[in-house]
Amino acid sequence: MGKFKAGQSGNPQGRPKGALNKATMAAQKLLDGEAQTITQKAVDLAKEGNPVALRLCLERIVPPRKDRPVNLQLPKMAGVGDIPAVLIAILGAVADGKITPQEGQAVAGMIEAYRKGAELSEIEARLKALEEKIK
């Protein structure tokens, strides 16, 4: 058994929000006033073909894309019964390389959320009907 109750911190005050550790503060002191010089050096190295500097500069100019719109023709989904055909279309798009597996998983996740919502709605309607019947 530990000294502290479950869910209770041993240091409730903790580190203040925004507080920097000593290493970060030391690094900031070293870089103060040098940002422009260092940035220019990275750009110069990138122009000379240094792959690490080039990647660093490009990542700052154009950050890596987190996601993108998925352009995918899917069968109409009028109800839960249409879900298997939609999932087959998603699998086909992944297999054909039209979308990535991660994109396919994201779209399938939305289909699953739709299914859960439709299922919940149906259960609620059945429950209300039963409650009305009992009254």
N, CA, C and O atoms as a GROMACS GRO file, in nm:
protein
  540
    1MET      N    1   0.085  -0.118   0.000
    1MET     CA    2   0.000   0.000   0.000
    1MET      C    3   0.089   0.123   0.000
    1MET      O    4   0.185   0.129   0.077
    2GLY      N    5   0.059   0.222  -0.084
    2GLY     CA    6   0.141   0.343  -0.098
    2GLY      C    7   0.107   0.447   0.007
    2GLY      O    8   0.016   0.430   0.087
    3LYS      N    9   0.182   0.554   0.004
    3LYS     CA   10   0.164   0.663   0.099
    3LYS      C   11   0.040   0.747   0.066
    3LYS      O   12  -0.022   0.804   0.156
    4PHE      N   13   0.006   0.756  -0.062
    4PHE     CA   14  -0.101   0.846  -0.104
    4PHE      C   15  -0.226   0.769  -0.143
    4PHE      O   16  -0.220   0.656  -0.189
    5LYS      N   17  -0.340   0.834  -0.123
    5LYS     CA   18  -0.467   0.774  -0.164
    5LYS      C   19  -0.474   0.770  -0.315
    5LYS      O   20  -0.414   0.854  -0.383
    6ALA      N   21  -0.546   0.672  -0.368
    6ALA     CA   22  -0.561   0.660  -0.512
    6ALA      C   23  -0.622   0.788  -0.568
    6ALA      O   24  -0.720   0.840  -0.515
    7GLY      N   25  -0.562   0.839  -0.677
    7GLY     CA   26  -0.613   0.959  -0.742
    7GLY      C   27  -0.570   1.088  -0.676
    7GLY      O   28  -0.610   1.196  -0.719
    8GLN      N   29  -0.487   1.079  -0.571
    8GLN     CA   30  -0.441   1.200  -0.500
    8GLN      C   31  -0.292   1.215  -0.522
    8GLN      O   32  -0.215   1.122  -0.495
    9SER      N   33  -0.251   1.330  -0.572
    9SER     CA   34  -0.111   1.356  -0.600
    9SER      C   35  -0.033   1.380  -0.472
    9SER      O   36  -0.086   1.433  -0.374
   10GLY      N   37   0.094   1.339  -0.472
   10GLY     CA   38   0.181   1.367  -0.360
   10GLY      C   39   0.225   1.512  -0.359
   10GLY      O   40   0.275   1.562  -0.258
   11ASN      N   41   0.207   1.580  -0.473
   11ASN     CA   42   0.244   1.721  -0.484
   11ASN      C   43   0.130   1.793  -0.557
   11ASN      O   44   0.140   1.817  -0.677
   12PRO      N   45   0.023   1.828  -0.485
   12PRO     CA   46  -0.093   1.886  -0.552
   12PRO      C   47  -0.063   2.020  -0.620
   12PRO      O   48  -0.130   2.055  -0.717
   13GLN      N   49   0.036   2.094  -0.571
   13GLN     CA   50   0.070   2.221  -0.636
   13GLN      C   51   0.138   2.193  -0.769
   13GLN      O   52   0.108   2.258  -0.869
   14GLY      N   53   0.230   2.097  -0.771
   14GLY     CA   54   0.298   2.058  -0.894
   14GLY      C   55   0.375   2.171  -0.958
   14GLY      O   56   0.388   2.279  -0.900
   15ARG      N   57   0.425   2.147  -1.077
   15ARG     CA   58   0.497   2.248  -1.153
   15ARG      C   59   0.395   2.344  -1.212
   15ARG      O   60   0.295   2.300  -1.269
   16PRO      N   61   0.417   2.474  -1.202
   16PRO     CA   62   0.322   2.570  -1.259
   16PRO      C   63   0.311   2.554  -1.410
   16PRO      O   64   0.408   2.518  -1.476
   17LYS      N   65   0.194   2.582  -1.464
   17LYS     CA   66   0.175   2.573  -1.608
   17LYS      C   67   0.268   2.670  -1.677
   17LYS      O   68   0.283   2.784  -1.634
   18GLY      N   69   0.331   2.624  -1.784
   18GLY     CA   70   0.420   2.709  -1.861
   18GLY      C   71   0.561   2.717  -1.807
   18GLY      O   72   0.647   2.781  -1.868
   19ALA      N   73   0.589   2.653  -1.692
   19ALA     CA   74   0.723   2.656  -1.634
   19ALA      C   75   0.818   2.574  -1.721
   19ALA      O   76   0.783   2.464  -1.764
   20LEU      N   77   0.936   2.626  -1.746
   20LEU     CA   78   1.033   2.557  -1.830
   20LEU      C   79   1.136   2.487  -1.742
   20LEU      O   80   1.168   2.534  -1.633
   21ASN      N   81   1.187   2.374  -1.790
   21ASN     CA   82   1.291   2.308  -1.713
   21ASN      C   83   1.425   2.377  -1.738
   21ASN      O   84   1.436   2.459  -1.830
   22LYS      N   85   1.526   2.346  -1.660
   22LYS     CA   86   1.654   2.416  -1.665
   22LYS      C   87   1.723   2.399  -1.800
   22LYS      O   88   1.785   2.492  -1.850
   23ALA      N   89   1.714   2.281  -1.858
   23ALA     CA   90   1.779   2.256  -1.987
   23ALA      C   91   1.717   2.344  -2.096
   23ALA      O   92   1.789   2.398  -2.180
   24THR      N   93   1.586   2.357  -2.096
   24THR     CA   94   1.518   2.441  -2.195
   24THR      C   95   1.559   2.586  -2.178
   24THR      O   96   1.586   2.656  -2.276
   25MET      N   97   1.564   2.633  -2.054
   25MET     CA   98   1.602   2.772  -2.028
   25MET      C   99   1.746   2.797  -2.072
   25MET      O  100   1.775   2.903  -2.128
   26ALA      N  101   1.836   2.702  -2.049
   26ALA     CA  102   1.976   2.716  -2.090
   26ALA      C  103   1.987   2.722  -2.242
   26ALA      O  104   2.062   2.803  -2.297
   27ALA      N  105   1.912   2.636  -2.310
   27ALA     CA  106   1.914   2.634  -2.457
   27ALA      C  107   1.861   2.766  -2.512
   27ALA      O  108   1.916   2.818  -2.609
   28GLN      N  109   1.755   2.819  -2.452
   28GLN     CA  110   1.700   2.946  -2.498
   28GLN      C  111   1.800   3.059  -2.480
   28GLN      O  112   1.810   3.147  -2.565
   29LYS      N  113   1.874   3.058  -2.371
   29LYS     CA  114   1.976   3.163  -2.349
   29LYS      C  115   2.083   3.156  -2.456
   29LYS      O  116   2.128   3.259  -2.506
   30LEU      N  117   2.126   3.034  -2.490
   30LEU     CA  118   2.229   3.018  -2.593
   30LEU      C  119   2.181   3.068  -2.730
   30LEU      O  120   2.259   3.124  -2.808
   31LEU      N  121   2.052   3.047  -2.758
   31LEU     CA  122   1.998   3.083  -2.889
   31LEU      C  123   1.951   3.227  -2.899
   31LEU      O  124   1.928   3.277  -3.009
   32ASP      N  125   1.937   3.295  -2.786
   32ASP     CA  126   1.889   3.433  -2.788
   32ASP      C  127   1.974   3.517  -2.882
   32ASP      O  128   2.097   3.521  -2.870
   33GLY      N  129   1.910   3.584  -2.976
   33GLY     CA  130   1.979   3.672  -3.069
   33GLY      C  131   2.045   3.600  -3.186
   33GLY      O  132   2.099   3.664  -3.275
   34GLU      N  133   2.041   3.466  -3.186
   34GLU     CA  134   2.107   3.390  -3.292
   34GLU      C  135   2.008   3.325  -3.389
   34GLU      O  136   2.050   3.259  -3.484
   35ALA      N  137   1.881   3.343  -3.366
   35ALA     CA  138   1.780   3.275  -3.447
   35ALA      C  139   1.796   3.304  -3.596
   35ALA      O  140   1.791   3.213  -3.678
   36GLN      N  141   1.815   3.430  -3.632
   36GLN     CA  142   1.826   3.466  -3.773
   36GLN      C  143   1.952   3.405  -3.835
   36GLN      O  144   1.947   3.355  -3.948
   37THR      N  145   2.064   3.409  -3.764
   37THR     CA  146   2.190   3.352  -3.814
   37THR      C  147   2.176   3.202  -3.835
   37THR      O  148   2.219   3.148  -3.937
   38ILE      N  149   2.117   3.135  -3.737
   38ILE     CA  150   2.101   2.989  -3.746
   38ILE      C  151   2.005   2.952  -3.858
   38ILE      O  152   2.029   2.857  -3.933
   39THR      N  153   1.897   3.028  -3.870
   39THR     CA  154   1.800   3.002  -3.977
   39THR      C  155   1.866   3.020  -4.113
   39THR      O  156   1.847   2.937  -4.202
   40GLN      N  157   1.942   3.127  -4.130
   40GLN     CA  158   2.010   3.151  -4.257
   40GLN      C  159   2.108   3.040  -4.289
   40GLN      O  160   2.119   2.999  -4.405
   41LYS      N  161   2.179   2.989  -4.188
   41LYS     CA  162   2.274   2.880  -4.208
   41LYS      C  163   2.201   2.754  -4.255
   41LYS      O  164   2.247   2.684  -4.345
   42ALA      N  165   2.086   2.725  -4.192
   42ALA     CA  166   2.007   2.608  -4.234
   42ALA      C  167   1.961   2.622  -4.378
   42ALA      O  168   1.964   2.525  -4.454
   43VAL      N  169   1.919   2.742  -4.416
   43VAL     CA  170   1.875   2.766  -4.554
   43VAL      C  171   1.993   2.751  -4.650
   43VAL      O  172   1.979   2.690  -4.756
   44ASP      N  173   2.109   2.805  -4.613
   44ASP     CA  174   2.228   2.793  -4.698
   44ASP      C  175   2.267   2.647  -4.717
   44ASP      O  176   2.298   2.605  -4.829
   45LEU      N  177   2.267   2.570  -4.609
   45LEU     CA  178   2.300   2.428  -4.618
   45LEU      C  179   2.200   2.354  -4.706
   45LEU      O  180   2.237   2.266  -4.784
   46ALA      N  181   2.072   2.389  -4.692
   46ALA     CA  182   1.968   2.325  -4.774
   46ALA      C  183   1.991   2.356  -4.921
   46ALA      O  184   1.977   2.268  -5.006
   47LYS      N  185   2.028   2.480  -4.952
   47LYS     CA  186   2.055   2.519  -5.091
   47LYS      C  187   2.176   2.445  -5.147
   47LYS      O  188   2.184   2.419  -5.267
   48GLU      N  189   2.271   2.410  -5.059
   48GLU     CA  190   2.390   2.336  -5.102
   48GLU      C  191   2.360   2.188  -5.120
   48GLU      O  192   2.444   2.113  -5.170
   49GLY      N  193   2.239   2.145  -5.080
   49GLY     CA  194   2.200   2.006  -5.100
   49GLY      C  195   2.210   1.920  -4.976
   49GLY      O  196   2.196   1.798  -4.986
   50ASN      N  197   2.233   1.978  -4.861
   50ASN     CA  198   2.239   1.901  -4.737
   50ASN      C  199   2.099   1.844  -4.710
   50ASN      O  200   2.005   1.920  -4.687
   51PRO      N  201   2.084   1.711  -4.714
   51PRO     CA  202   1.950   1.652  -4.702
   51PRO      C  203   1.883   1.679  -4.567
   51PRO      O  204   1.761   1.698  -4.562
   52VAL      N  205   1.959   1.681  -4.460
   52VAL     CA  206   1.899   1.706  -4.328
   52VAL      C  207   1.849   1.849  -4.320
   52VAL      O  208   1.737   1.874  -4.274
   53ALA      N  209   1.930   1.945  -4.365
   53ALA     CA  210   1.889   2.086  -4.364
   53ALA      C  211   1.772   2.108  -4.459
   53ALA      O  212   1.681   2.184  -4.429
   54LEU      N  213   1.775   2.040  -4.574
   54LEU     CA  214   1.666   2.053  -4.670
   54LEU      C  215   1.535   2.004  -4.610
   54LEU      O  216   1.432   2.070  -4.623
   55ARG      N  217   1.539   1.887  -4.545
   55ARG     CA  218   1.418   1.833  -4.482
   55ARG      C  219   1.368   1.927  -4.372
   55ARG      O  220   1.248   1.953  -4.361
   56LEU      N  221   1.460   1.978  -4.292
   56LEU     CA  222   1.424   2.070  -4.183
   56LEU      C  223   1.354   2.194  -4.239
   56LEU      O  224   1.250   2.236  -4.188
   57CYS      N  225   1.412   2.252  -4.343
   57CYS     CA  226   1.351   2.372  -4.403
   57CYS      C  227   1.214   2.341  -4.464
   57CYS      O  228   1.119   2.417  -4.446
   58LEU      N  229   1.205   2.231  -4.535
   58LEU     CA  230   1.077   2.196  -4.598
   58LEU      C  231   0.970   2.168  -4.494
   58LEU      O  232   0.854   2.205  -4.512
   59GLU      N  233   1.007   2.103  -4.384
   59GLU     CA  234   0.908   2.075  -4.280
   59GLU      C  235   0.854   2.204  -4.219
   59GLU      O  236   0.740   2.207  -4.173
   60ARG      N  237   0.935   2.308  -4.217
   60ARG     CA  238   0.890   2.436  -4.163
   60ARG      C  239   0.804   2.512  -4.263
   60ARG      O  240   0.710   2.582  -4.226
   61ILE      N  241   0.839   2.499  -4.391
   61ILE     CA  242   0.764   2.570  -4.496
   61ILE      C  243   0.631   2.501  -4.521
   61ILE      O  244   0.526   2.565  -4.523
   62VAL      N  245   0.636   2.370  -4.540
   62VAL     CA  246   0.517   2.290  -4.569
   62VAL      C  247   0.512   2.178  -4.467
   62VAL      O  248   0.578   2.076  -4.485
   63PRO      N  249   0.434   2.194  -4.360
   63PRO     CA  250   0.428   2.088  -4.259
   63PRO      C  251   0.369   1.959  -4.317
   63PRO      O  252   0.290   1.963  -4.411
   64PRO      N  253   0.408   1.846  -4.261
   64PRO     CA  254   0.354   1.719  -4.311
   64PRO      C  255   0.201   1.718  -4.304
   64PRO      O  256   0.142   1.764  -4.206
   65ARG      N  257   0.140   1.667  -4.407
   65ARG     CA  258  -0.005   1.663  -4.414
   65ARG      C  259  -0.058   1.560  -4.316
   65ARG      O  260  -0.016   1.445  -4.316
   66LYS      N  261  -0.152   1.603  -4.232
   66LYS     CA  262  -0.212   1.512  -4.133
   66LYS      C  263  -0.319   1.426  -4.199
   66LYS      O  264  -0.324   1.305  -4.178
   67ASP      N  265  -0.402   1.488  -4.276
   67ASP     CA  266  -0.503   1.413  -4.349
   67ASP      C  267  -0.545   1.494  -4.470
   67ASP      O  268  -0.504   1.609  -4.487
   68ARG      N  269  -0.626   1.435  -4.551
   68ARG     CA  270  -0.672   1.502  -4.672
   68ARG      C  271  -0.815   1.456  -4.700
   68ARG      O  272  -0.859   1.353  -4.649
   69PRO      N  273  -0.887   1.534  -4.780
   69PRO     CA  274  -1.021   1.488  -4.816
   69PRO      C  275  -1.013   1.358  -4.897
   69PRO      O  276  -0.925   1.342  -4.981
   70VAL      N  277  -1.104   1.268  -4.871
   70VAL     CA  278  -1.106   1.141  -4.942
   70VAL      C  279  -1.212   1.150  -5.051
   70VAL      O  280  -1.330   1.167  -5.023
   71ASN      N  281  -1.168   1.139  -5.176
   71ASN     CA  282  -1.260   1.143  -5.289
   71ASN      C  283  -1.290   0.999  -5.327
   71ASN      O  284  -1.208   0.931  -5.389
   72LEU      N  285  -1.409   0.954  -5.289
   72LEU     CA  286  -1.442   0.812  -5.304
   72LEU      C  287  -1.589   0.798  -5.338
   72LEU      O  288  -1.676   0.851  -5.268
   73GLN      N  289  -1.617   0.728  -5.445
   73GLN     CA  290  -1.756   0.701  -5.483
   73GLN      C  291  -1.805   0.578  -5.406
   73GLN      O  292  -1.753   0.468  -5.424
   74LEU      N  293  -1.904   0.599  -5.321
   74LEU     CA  294  -1.960   0.489  -5.242
   74LEU      C  295  -2.105   0.467  -5.280
   74LEU      O  296  -2.173   0.560  -5.322
   75PRO      N  297  -2.153   0.343  -5.266
   75PRO     CA  298  -2.296   0.319  -5.290
   75PRO      C  299  -2.381   0.399  -5.192
   75PRO      O  300  -2.337   0.429  -5.081
   76LYS      N  301  -2.502   0.435  -5.232
   76LYS     CA  302  -2.593   0.507  -5.143
   76LYS      C  303  -2.621   0.422  -5.021
   76LYS      O  304  -2.633   0.300  -5.029
   77MET      N  305  -2.632   0.490  -4.907
   77MET     CA  306  -2.659   0.420  -4.783
   77MET      C  307  -2.792   0.472  -4.728
   77MET      O  308  -2.798   0.577  -4.664
   78ALA      N  309  -2.897   0.396  -4.754
   78ALA     CA  310  -3.029   0.436  -4.707
   78ALA      C  311  -3.060   0.375  -4.571
   78ALA      O  312  -3.152   0.418  -4.502
   79GLY      N  313  -2.982   0.276  -4.532
   79GLY     CA  314  -3.006   0.210  -4.403
   79GLY      C  315  -2.891   0.117  -4.370
   79GLY      O  316  -2.795   0.103  -4.445
   80VAL      N  317  -2.905   0.054  -4.255
   80VAL     CA  318  -2.801  -0.036  -4.205
   80VAL      C  319  -2.776  -0.151  -4.300
   80VAL      O  320  -2.664  -0.202  -4.308
   81GLY      N  321  -2.877  -0.193  -4.372
   81GLY     CA  322  -2.864  -0.304  -4.466
   81GLY      C  323  -2.768  -0.275  -4.580
   81GLY      O  324  -2.718  -0.367  -4.645
   82ASP      N  325  -2.741  -0.148  -4.605
   82ASP     CA  326  -2.651  -0.110  -4.714
   82ASP      C  327  -2.504  -0.107  -4.672
   82ASP      O  328  -2.415  -0.090  -4.756
   83ILE      N  329  -2.477  -0.124  -4.544
   83ILE     CA  330  -2.340  -0.113  -4.492
   83ILE      C  331  -2.245  -0.215  -4.556
   83ILE      O  332  -2.133  -0.177  -4.592
   84PRO      N  333  -2.282  -0.344  -4.572
   84PRO     CA  334  -2.187  -0.437  -4.632
   84PRO      C  335  -2.138  -0.393  -4.772
   84PRO      O  336  -2.020  -0.406  -4.802
   85ALA      N  337  -2.227  -0.342  -4.854
   85ALA     CA  338  -2.187  -0.297  -4.988
   85ALA      C  339  -2.092  -0.178  -4.980
   85ALA      O  340  -1.998  -0.167  -5.059
   86VAL      N  341  -2.116  -0.088  -4.884
   86VAL     CA  342  -2.029   0.029  -4.867
   86VAL      C  343  -1.891  -0.016  -4.819
   86VAL      O  344  -1.789   0.034  -4.868
   87LEU      N  345  -1.887  -0.110  -4.725
   87LEU     CA  346  -1.758  -0.160  -4.676
   87LEU      C  347  -1.680  -0.233  -4.786
   87LEU      O  348  -1.558  -0.221  -4.794
   88ILE      N  349  -1.750  -0.306  -4.870
   88ILE     CA  350  -1.684  -0.372  -4.983
   88ILE      C  351  -1.625  -0.268  -5.078
   88ILE      O  352  -1.515  -0.287  -5.129
   89ALA      N  353  -1.696  -0.158  -5.101
   89ALA     CA  354  -1.644  -0.051  -5.186
   89ALA      C  355  -1.520   0.012  -5.124
   89ALA      O  356  -1.424   0.044  -5.195
   90ILE      N  357  -1.520   0.031  -4.992
   90ILE     CA  358  -1.404   0.088  -4.923
   90ILE      C  359  -1.285  -0.007  -4.936
   90ILE      O  360  -1.174   0.036  -4.967
   91LEU      N  361  -1.307  -0.136  -4.911
   91LEU     CA  362  -1.199  -0.235  -4.925
   91LEU      C  363  -1.144  -0.238  -5.067
   91LEU      O  364  -1.023  -0.249  -5.088
   92GLY      N  365  -1.233  -0.227  -5.165
   92GLY     CA  366  -1.189  -0.224  -5.304
   92GLY      C  367  -1.104  -0.103  -5.334
   92GLY      O  368  -1.004  -0.113  -5.406
   93ALA      N  369  -1.141   0.012  -5.280
   93ALA     CA  370  -1.064   0.135  -5.302
   93ALA      C  371  -0.926   0.123  -5.240
   93ALA      O  372  -0.828   0.171  -5.298
   94VAL      N  373  -0.917   0.060  -5.122
   94VAL     CA  374  -0.786   0.040  -5.059
   94VAL      C  375  -0.705  -0.057  -5.144
   94VAL      O  376  -0.586  -0.034  -5.168
   95ALA      N  377  -0.766  -0.166  -5.187
   95ALA     CA  378  -0.696  -0.267  -5.266
   95ALA      C  379  -0.646  -0.209  -5.399
   95ALA      O  380  -0.540  -0.248  -5.447
   96ASP      N  381  -0.722  -0.118  -5.459
   96ASP     CA  382  -0.684  -0.058  -5.586
   96ASP      C  383  -0.587   0.058  -5.569
   96ASP      O  384  -0.538   0.113  -5.668
   97GLY      N  385  -0.558   0.096  -5.444
   97GLY     CA  386  -0.464   0.204  -5.420
   97GLY      C  387  -0.525   0.343  -5.436
   97GLY      O  388  -0.452   0.442  -5.442
   98LYS      N  389  -0.658   0.352  -5.444
   98LYS     CA  390  -0.724   0.483  -5.457
   98LYS      C  391  -0.720   0.560  -5.326
   98LYS      O  392  -0.714   0.683  -5.326
   99ILE      N  393  -0.722   0.488  -5.215
   99ILE     CA  394  -0.709   0.549  -5.082
   99ILE      C  395  -0.611   0.463  -5.002
   99ILE      O  396  -0.590   0.346  -5.033
  100THR      N  397  -0.554   0.522  -4.898
  100THR     CA  398  -0.461   0.447  -4.814
  100THR      C  399  -0.538   0.360  -4.716
  100THR      O  400  -0.657   0.384  -4.693
  101PRO      N  401  -0.474   0.259  -4.658
  101PRO     CA  402  -0.543   0.180  -4.557
  101PRO      C  403  -0.592   0.265  -4.440
  101PRO      O  404  -0.699   0.239  -4.386
  102GLN      N  405  -0.514   0.366  -4.400
  102GLN     CA  406  -0.557   0.453  -4.290
  102GLN      C  407  -0.682   0.532  -4.328
  102GLN      O  408  -0.772   0.549  -4.246
  103GLU      N  409  -0.687   0.579  -4.451
  103GLU     CA  410  -0.806   0.651  -4.497
  103GLU      C  411  -0.926   0.558  -4.501
  103GLU      O  412  -1.036   0.595  -4.462
  104GLY      N  413  -0.904   0.436  -4.549
  104GLY     CA  414  -1.012   0.337  -4.552
  104GLY      C  415  -1.063   0.307  -4.412
  104GLY      O  416  -1.183   0.294  -4.390
  105GLN      N  417  -0.970   0.296  -4.318
  105GLN     CA  418  -1.009   0.270  -4.180
  105GLN      C  419  -1.089   0.387  -4.123
  105GLN      O  420  -1.185   0.366  -4.050
  106ALA      N  421  -1.049   0.509  -4.157
  106ALA     CA  422  -1.121   0.627  -4.108
  106ALA      C  423  -1.264   0.630  -4.163
  106ALA      O  424  -1.359   0.657  -4.090
  107VAL      N  425  -1.278   0.603  -4.293
  107VAL     CA  426  -1.412   0.604  -4.353
  107VAL      C  427  -1.496   0.490  -4.295
  107VAL      O  428  -1.614   0.510  -4.265
  108ALA      N  429  -1.437   0.372  -4.278
  108ALA     CA  430  -1.509   0.259  -4.219
  108ALA      C  431  -1.550   0.292  -4.076
  108ALA      O  432  -1.656   0.249  -4.030
  109GLY      N  433  -1.467   0.367  -4.004
  109GLY     CA  434  -1.503   0.409  -3.868
  109GLY      C  435  -1.626   0.498  -3.868
  109GLY      O  436  -1.709   0.488  -3.778
  110MET      N  437  -1.638   0.584  -3.968
  110MET     CA  438  -1.758   0.668  -3.979
  110MET      C  439  -1.881   0.583  -4.008
  110MET      O  440  -1.990   0.609  -3.958
  111ILE      N  441  -1.862   0.481  -4.091
  111ILE     CA  442  -1.974   0.390  -4.122
  111ILE      C  443  -2.015   0.316  -3.994
  111ILE      O  444  -2.134   0.298  -3.969
  112GLU      N  445  -1.918   0.275  -3.914
  112GLU     CA  446  -1.948   0.207  -3.788
  112GLU      C  447  -2.022   0.301  -3.692
  112GLU      O  448  -2.115   0.259  -3.622
  113ALA      N  449  -1.983   0.427  -3.688
  113ALA     CA  450  -2.053   0.523  -3.603
  113ALA      C  451  -2.198   0.540  -3.650
  113ALA      O  452  -2.290   0.550  -3.568
  114TYR      N  453  -2.218   0.542  -3.781
  114TYR     CA  454  -2.354   0.549  -3.836
  114TYR      C  455  -2.434   0.427  -3.792
  114TYR      O  456  -2.550   0.439  -3.751
  115ARG      N  457  -2.372   0.308  -3.802
  115ARG     CA  458  -2.442   0.185  -3.765
  115ARG      C  459  -2.483   0.188  -3.618
  115ARG      O  460  -2.596   0.152  -3.584
  116LYS      N  461  -2.391   0.231  -3.532
  116LYS     CA  462  -2.423   0.237  -3.389
  116LYS      C  463  -2.536   0.336  -3.362
  116LYS      O  464  -2.625   0.308  -3.283
  117GLY      N  465  -2.531   0.449  -3.430
  117GLY     CA  466  -2.638   0.549  -3.412
  117GLY      C  467  -2.773   0.496  -3.459
  117GLY      O  468  -2.874   0.515  -3.392
  118ALA      N  469  -2.774   0.429  -3.574
  118ALA     CA  470  -2.898   0.374  -3.626
  118ALA      C  471  -2.950   0.264  -3.534
  118ALA      O  472  -3.070   0.255  -3.509
  119GLU      N  473  -2.860   0.182  -3.483
  119GLU     CA  474  -2.898   0.074  -3.392
  119GLU      C  475  -2.958   0.131  -3.263
  119GLU      O  476  -3.060   0.083  -3.214
  120LEU      N  477  -2.895   0.233  -3.210
  120LEU     CA  478  -2.944   0.297  -3.088
  120LEU      C  479  -3.081   0.360  -3.111
  120LEU      O  480  -3.170   0.352  -3.026
  121SER      N  481  -3.097   0.422  -3.225
  121SER     CA  482  -3.226   0.484  -3.259
  121SER      C  483  -3.336   0.378  -3.268
  121SER      O  484  -3.449   0.400  -3.222
  122GLU      N  485  -3.303   0.265  -3.328
  122GLU     CA  486  -3.400   0.156  -3.341
  122GLU      C  487  -3.437   0.099  -3.203
  122GLU      O  488  -3.554   0.072  -3.176
  123ILE      N  489  -3.337   0.081  -3.118
  123ILE     CA  490  -3.363   0.030  -2.982
  123ILE      C  491  -3.451   0.127  -2.906
  123ILE      O  492  -3.543   0.085  -2.835
  124GLU      N  493  -3.424   0.257  -2.920
  124GLU     CA  494  -3.504   0.357  -2.851
  124GLU      C  495  -3.650   0.353  -2.899
  124GLU      O  496  -3.743   0.363  -2.818
  125ALA      N  497  -3.670   0.338  -3.030
  125ALA     CA  498  -3.805   0.332  -3.084
  125ALA      C  499  -3.878   0.207  -3.033
  125ALA      O  500  -3.996   0.214  -2.998
  126ARG      N  501  -3.809   0.094  -3.028
  126ARG     CA  502  -3.870  -0.028  -2.977
  126ARG      C  503  -3.906  -0.015  -2.829
  126ARG      O  504  -4.012  -0.060  -2.786
  127LEU      N  505  -3.817   0.048  -2.752
  127LEU     CA  506  -3.842   0.068  -2.610
  127LEU      C  507  -3.964   0.157  -2.588
  127LEU      O  508  -4.048   0.128  -2.503
  128LYS      N  509  -3.973   0.264  -2.664
  128LYS     CA  510  -4.089   0.353  -2.651
  128LYS      C  511  -4.217   0.281  -2.685
  128LYS      O  512  -4.319   0.298  -2.618
  129ALA      N  513  -4.212   0.197  -2.791
  129ALA     CA  514  -4.331   0.121  -2.832
  129ALA      C  515  -4.372   0.024  -2.720
  129ALA      O  516  -4.491   0.009  -2.692
  130LEU      N  517  -4.275  -0.041  -2.658
  130LEU     CA  518  -4.305  -0.134  -2.550
  130LEU      C  519  -4.364  -0.059  -2.429
  130LEU      O  520  -4.460  -0.105  -2.367
  131GLU      N  521  -4.306   0.057  -2.397
  131GLU     CA  522  -4.356   0.136  -2.285
  131GLU      C  523  -4.501   0.182  -2.311
  131GLU      O  524  -4.583   0.183  -2.220
  132GLU      N  525  -4.530   0.219  -2.434
  132GLU     CA  526  -4.667   0.259  -2.468
  132GLU      C  527  -4.763   0.141  -2.458
  132GLU      O  528  -4.877   0.156  -2.414
  133LYS      N  529  -4.717   0.025  -2.497
  133LYS     CA  530  -4.800  -0.096  -2.491
  133LYS      C  531  -4.832  -0.132  -2.347
  133LYS      O  532  -4.943  -0.176  -2.317
  134ILE      N  533  -4.732  -0.112  -2.257
  134ILE     CA  534  -4.751  -0.146  -2.116
  134ILE      C  535  -4.851  -0.051  -2.051
  134ILE      O  536  -4.930  -0.094  -1.966
  135LYS      N  537  -4.850   0.076  -2.089
  135LYS     CA  538  -4.940   0.177  -2.030
  135LYS      C  539  -5.078   0.150  -2.071
  135LYS      O  540  -5.169   0.224  -2.032
   0.00000   0.00000   0.00000
